Amino acid sequence: MLSSRLAAAVRPFITRSSRRRILEPMVVDTLVRIVTGAIWLETLLILASVILSWLPLIKPWHPVMRILHALVDPVLRPFQRLLPPIAGFDFSPLLAIVVLRAVSGFLTSLTAGGGVSITAALLGVVAQVVLAVTLLLALLVGLRLVLSALKVNRWNPAVRFVDRASDPLVRPFSRLSGSGSLMTPTVVALAGYIGLYILASFAFASLQRLVA
């Protein structure tokens, strides 16, 4: 009798504790899903704003662009302070997307119960940014080389844009090439950026193994 009364008295507390243990992970999981969903949506908006800004028919004062800027600019502004333009290109949207993806992955790992290293996560963000920027620069120099090899009209607006954007990337290599050919510095620059990308990939992979 005593044991049954004791069990009846304790049962409500056990039930409440069990419910709390069940509900708390559910609430946390729901909050994480909402945050990661918002991050995913913000990433899409950043991509949309970048793509639309490259279209000549879409003006900055277009209503769609004004709405996009209102939603995207507050997120991009801190990254624009951290990462100045490189060779005339604004890479802050790329940095923002990489950081947002890293934060989303970090939150998802927490809810999944996996061990998360903050150092490894930060190193992963830095690695993605450095490798992505290096790859984009290599692609830009490669595009310059292809247009030069095809002898596309240099007065073409696209060719002039590529030449202006890639000039700061090729200029440091013109001293190393030691040739009068216009394509030689571009070839040397392309090889240099590809080599830098490979070297950085190995370096970051080694560092990530150390901090994992």
C-alpha positions in Angstrom: 0.0 0.0 0.0 2.8 2.4 1.0 4.7 1.7 -2.2 1.7 2.2 -4.4 0.8 5.5 -2.7 4.4 6.7 -3.1 4.4 5.7 -6.7 1.1 7.6 -7.3 2.6 10.7 -5.6 5.8 10.6 -7.6 4.2 9.8 -10.9 3.1 13.4 -11.8 6.6 14.7 -11.3 8.1 11.9 -13.4 5.5 12.6 -16.1 6.3 16.4 -16.1 10.0 15.7 -16.2 9.6 13.3 -19.1 7.4 15.7 -21.0 10.0 18.5 -20.4 12.8 16.2 -21.7 10.7 15.5 -24.8 9.4 19.0 -25.4 12.7 20.9 -25.0 14.5 19.2 -27.9 11.4 19.7 -30.0 11.3 23.4 -29.3 15.0 23.8 -29.9 14.7 21.8 -33.2 11.8 23.9 -34.3 13.7 27.1 -33.6 16.8 25.9 -35.4 14.6 24.9 -38.4 13.1 28.4 -38.5 16.5 30.1 -38.3 18.1 27.8 -40.9 15.1 28.4 -43.2 15.5 32.2 -42.8 19.2 31.8 -43.6 18.4 29.8 -46.7 15.9 32.4 -47.8 18.4 35.2 -47.2 21.0 33.3 -49.3 18.6 33.1 -52.2 17.9 36.8 -51.9 21.6 37.7 -52.0 22.0 35.5 -55.1 19.0 37.1 -56.7 20.3 40.7 -56.0 23.7 39.8 -57.4 22.2 38.3 -60.6 19.8 41.1 -61.2 22.5 43.8 -60.6 24.4 42.3 -63.6 21.4 42.6 -65.9 21.6 45.9 -67.9 17.8 46.1 -68.2 17.3 46.1 -64.4 17.9 49.6 -63.0 18.9 50.1 -59.3 15.8 52.2 -58.7 13.5 49.4 -60.0 10.9 48.5 -57.3 12.1 44.9 -57.2 15.7 46.0 -56.7 14.7 48.5 -54.0 12.9 45.7 -52.1 15.9 43.3 -52.5 18.3 46.0 -51.3 16.2 46.6 -48.3 16.3 42.9 -47.4 19.9 42.2 -48.3 21.9 45.4 -47.6 21.7 45.2 -43.8 23.2 41.7 -44.0 25.9 42.6 -46.6 27.0 45.8 -44.9 29.2 44.2 -42.2 30.8 41.9 -44.8 31.5 44.9 -47.1 33.5 46.5 -44.3 35.5 43.2 -43.8 36.2 42.4 -47.4 37.0 45.4 -49.7 36.6 45.0 -53.5 39.3 42.9 -55.2 40.2 43.9 -58.8 37.0 45.9 -59.0 34.8 43.0 -57.8 32.7 43.1 -54.7 33.1 39.7 -53.1 31.1 40.5 -49.9 28.0 38.6 -51.2 30.2 35.5 -51.5 31.6 36.0 -48.0 28.1 36.5 -46.7 26.8 33.3 -48.3 29.7 31.3 -47.1 29.3 32.6 -43.5 25.5 32.1 -43.5 26.0 28.5 -44.8 28.5 27.8 -42.1 26.2 29.2 -39.4 23.4 27.0 -40.7 25.6 23.9 -40.7 26.8 24.7 -37.2 23.2 25.0 -35.9 22.2 21.8 -37.7 25.1 19.9 -36.2 24.1 21.1 -32.7 20.6 19.7 -33.0 21.9 16.5 -34.6 23.9 15.9 -31.5 27.3 15.8 -33.3 30.4 17.2 -31.8 31.1 20.7 -33.2 34.5 22.5 -33.0 34.2 26.2 -33.2 37.8 26.5 -34.4 37.2 23.9 -37.2 34.0 25.8 -38.2 35.8 29.1 -38.4 38.7 27.6 -40.3 36.2 26.1 -42.7 34.6 29.5 -43.4 38.0 31.1 -44.0 39.0 28.2 -46.3 35.8 28.4 -48.3 36.2 32.2 -48.8 39.8 32.1 -49.8 39.4 29.1 -52.2 36.2 30.6 -53.7 37.9 34.0 -54.3 41.0 32.4 -55.7 39.0 30.2 -58.1 36.9 33.2 -59.3 40.1 35.2 -60.0 41.6 32.2 -61.9 38.3 31.9 -63.9 38.5 35.6 -64.7 42.1 35.4 -66.0 41.2 32.2 -67.9 38.3 34.0 -69.6 40.7 36.8 -70.6 43.0 34.2 -72.1 40.2 32.5 -74.0 39.0 35.8 -75.4 42.5 36.7 -76.5 43.1 33.3 -78.1 39.8 33.6 -80.1 40.8 37.1 -81.2 37.4 38.6 -80.2 37.0 42.2 -81.0 38.6 44.2 -78.2 36.0 46.9 -78.5 33.3 44.5 -77.6 31.8 45.6 -74.2 32.2 42.2 -72.6 35.8 42.0 -73.7 36.6 45.5 -72.4 34.9 44.6 -69.1 37.0 41.4 -68.7 40.2 43.2 -69.7 39.6 46.1 -67.2 38.7 43.7 -64.4 41.6 41.3 -65.0 44.3 43.9 -65.6 45.2 44.2 -61.9 45.4 40.4 -61.7 47.7 40.0 -64.7 49.9 43.1 -64.2 52.1 41.6 -61.4 53.0 38.7 -63.7 54.0 40.8 -66.7 57.4 41.4 -65.1 57.9 37.6 -64.6 57.0 36.6 -68.1 59.8 38.6 -69.8 58.1 38.4 -73.2 56.6 40.9 -75.6 53.6 38.7 -76.2 50.4 40.0 -74.7 49.2 36.4 -73.9 52.3 35.3 -72.0 51.6 37.3 -68.8 48.0 36.0 -68.9 49.2 32.4 -69.2 51.7 32.9 -66.3 49.0 34.6 -64.2 46.5 31.8 -64.9 49.2 29.2 -63.9 49.9 31.2 -60.8 46.3 31.4 -59.6 45.7 27.7 -60.3 48.9 26.9 -58.3 47.8 29.1 -55.5 44.4 27.4 -55.4 45.9 24.0 -55.2 48.4 25.1 -52.6 45.7 26.7 -50.5 43.5 23.6 -50.8 46.3 21.4 -49.4 47.2 23.9 -46.7 43.6 24.2 -45.4 43.0 20.5 -45.6 46.1 19.9 -43.4 45.0 22.6 -40.9 41.5 21.1 -40.7 42.9 17.7 -39.9 44.9 19.2 -37.1 42.0 21.0 -35.5 39.4 18.3 -36.1 
